[in-house]
């Protein structure tokens, strides 16, 4: 019989694999949506900021990411003030998608 620790380890492994798959998929989707043809997905650090010092995206790019979230994942930001948190990095976008997708 599984212990709680065994179950937690299994769930963590599944979440980690799903998160990594989603992060890789998101990188490609961001490159395509924002026409960043000179970038390869593996050149994007999932934890680096998407705006300012990181990838250097701007407010127009932010709108494209909102559209990407809506069209691809059926998610809308319920609270616009959460935008900076959700769109901080590819990793934060993946966490938001996994937490909110039905």
ABEGO torsion letter per residue (X at the ends): XBBAAAAAAAAAAAAAAAAAAAAAAAAAAAAAAAGBAABBAAABBAABBABEABAGBBAAAAAAAAAAAAAAAGBBBABAAAAAAAAABAAAAAAAAAAABX
